[in-house]
């Protein structure tokens, strides 16, 4: 780079973290300029600082003009990934948030937890659930409010009841804690003031988490939550396009609000979401939906199907899967040998040797964070799953898989946690479910999308996933950890057993699947957390 004048140094210091090193941060305040600089970088042999001095210094609108030309006129979508937006959305239903989180790539989400946060609070005397104007303005409006309020009444008034019941069946003296006066020494009786305080804190937090895990199944899908989004412009643009075309008023209004906020920071990156290009894409999606509906009505409308329960429905023969994986393992260090030739050579190996090779990679894993290599992406599994909507919400967060889901409905029944049955709350719990179902059956014929708001988390929900071995390994090992929610741990365990049945050798790579069951799932995790806090004092 040329020698800089004092003025140039002063200018550049406001836009770059340093002026001399070959590694530096771009700190120019406008997102559009950051993205334009990155994009322009790939089209010139100039340094980025030189680009800024030559092209951006004298024209404050250069970044926006650049994007209008490259993104809008030329349609170079990849440059839209160079703008990053961060927004918070508060008071969004559990229907709308799942539509947002269906966008798997390019956006990261942090959603309010239903395990660790109580949902019994009111604002101006009203529970926090979405009041859909289409339903409220229909003859079913009062029934909708009554059903949702009944769900929240049950949830709110039974937090203390359920905590008391769980404490009765899992009393504190059944468990060991750490002696605060001798932090390394385990003990089985609470024997001093510090230990009592810490043990009670751990125990009570564990009981509360367990309680919320159980009671959240009564919450309706209209329950309002909060979410933070961090994503690139390309992903946000596609999200907005999907929301603009939605059948639900909530999601269309949400699209307008999200775009309004993104226009403040990355306007050039999302302007196509609802212009002529966005409208064309929305029409394309609507035509796909219409075409699919016509096919169903023509060929499948009178078919009767038996619902499979969490079943593995498609997979490779194990020998074929092993061949592809082993060929992929050795490809990287095979000095130019084509994959096709390696695959032929691997096919000639005897099965015992192939098992031995796979086992070597199993032995290299010492914890679940040491993930299998990319070679284990070479075989896939398709699962037909039905589980509660509450559990689906947790599994939905896994990104590196193909997932398709149907509308939320009451047609598949609902789960009843054992604690609900044994604590004497089953009758009232069932009344909430039946009230939801009755209203859903009235709403669904005329407004199937809006009818979803009334359905409780406990209702069973069908979806399928197609996933490679590497990702399902991560998913199973994560979702079977001790502190995981009981129902999704049990589902993950079933998925593992499905894989083990058809791939007994390859399934060994899922080395840290936890097949145990627990009384108080969060207890050990709370112990570790609170002990760290005690040690730091």
Secondary structure, 3 states (H helix, E strand, C coil): CCCCCHHHHHHHCCCECCCCCCCCCECCCCHHHHHHHHHHHCCCCCCHHHHHHHHHCCCCCHHHHHHHHHHHHCCCHHHHHHCEEEEEEEEEECCHHHHHHCCCCCEEEEECCCCCCCCCCEECCEECECCCHHHHCCCCHHHHHHHHHHHHHHHHHCHHHHHHHHHHHCCHHHCCEECCCCCCCEECCCCCHHHHHHHHHHHHHHHHHHHHHHHHHHCECCEEEEEEEEEEHHHHHHHHHHHHCCCCHHHHHHHHHHHHHHHHHHHHHHHHHCCHHHHHHHHHHHHHHHHHHHHHHHHCCCCCCCCCCCEEEEECCHHHHHHHHHHHHHHCCCCCCCHHHHHHHHHCCCHHHHHHHHHHHHHCCCCCCCCCCHHHHCCEEEEEEEEEHHHHHHHCCCCCCEEEECCCCCCCCECCCHHHHHCCCHHHHHHHHHHHHHHHHHHCCCCCCHHHHHCECCEEEEEEEEEEHHHHHHHHHHHCCCCCCHHHHHHHHHHHHHHHHHCCCHHHHCCCCCCCCCCCCCHHHHHHHHHHHHHHC
